[in-house]
Amino acid sequence: ENQFSVTDGRFRYIRYRDGSEELYEFITDPHEFTNRADDPVLAEEKARLKQWMPERWAPSLGGREG
């Protein structure tokens, strides 16, 4: 799998190749200092944003990481 990031204007969810995750709430943390991916209060928001993750990944065309 590749890296993935999605935002809905209020939250930003990021999933990295190694499976680690980040979740930020722009209203309370506009500069993304506090990762709340493990916060049970935001579990539903994280699950909602994860639905946008692609089911299939296109092959890489190169770029920064090759």
C-alpha positions in Angstrom: 0.0 0.0 0.0 1.0 3.6 -0.5 0.7 6.6 1.6 -2.7 8.2 1.9 -4.1 11.5 3.1 -7.6 13.0 3.1 -9.2 16.0 4.6 -12.8 17.2 5.0 -12.0 20.7 6.0 -12.3 19.9 9.7 -10.1 16.8 10.0 -7.0 15.5 8.2 -6.3 11.8 8.3 -2.9 10.3 7.1 -1.9 6.7 6.7 1.7 5.8 6.0 3.1 2.8 4.2 4.1 1.2 7.6 0.5 1.4 8.8 1.1 4.3 11.2 -1.6 6.9 11.3 -2.1 10.6 12.1 -5.3 12.5 12.7 -5.6 16.2 13.2 -8.5 18.5 14.0 -8.0 21.9 12.3 -10.4 23.8 14.6 -8.4 23.1 17.7 -5.0 22.3 16.1 -4.6 24.3 12.8 -0.8 23.6 12.7 -1.1 19.9 13.2 0.9 19.6 16.4 -1.2 17.0 18.2 -1.7 13.6 16.6 -5.1 12.3 17.7 -5.2 9.1 15.7 -5.4 7.0 18.9 -8.0 9.2 20.6 -11.1 7.1 21.2 -13.2 10.3 21.1 -12.4 10.7 17.4 -12.6 7.0 16.4 -15.8 7.5 14.4 -14.2 10.5 12.5 -11.1 8.4 11.7 -13.2 5.5 10.5 -15.3 7.9 8.3 -12.2 9.4 6.7 -10.6 6.0 6.2 -13.5 5.1 3.9 -11.9 7.3 1.3 -8.7 5.2 1.1 -8.3 3.6 -2.3 -9.1 -0.1 -2.7 -6.5 -0.4 -5.4 -3.3 1.6 -5.9 -1.9 2.7 -9.2 1.8 1.9 -9.9 4.2 4.6 -9.0 5.4 6.9 -11.9 8.6 7.8 -10.0 8.9 11.1 -8.2 10.6 11.8 -4.9 10.8 8.2 -3.7 11.4 6.6 -7.0 
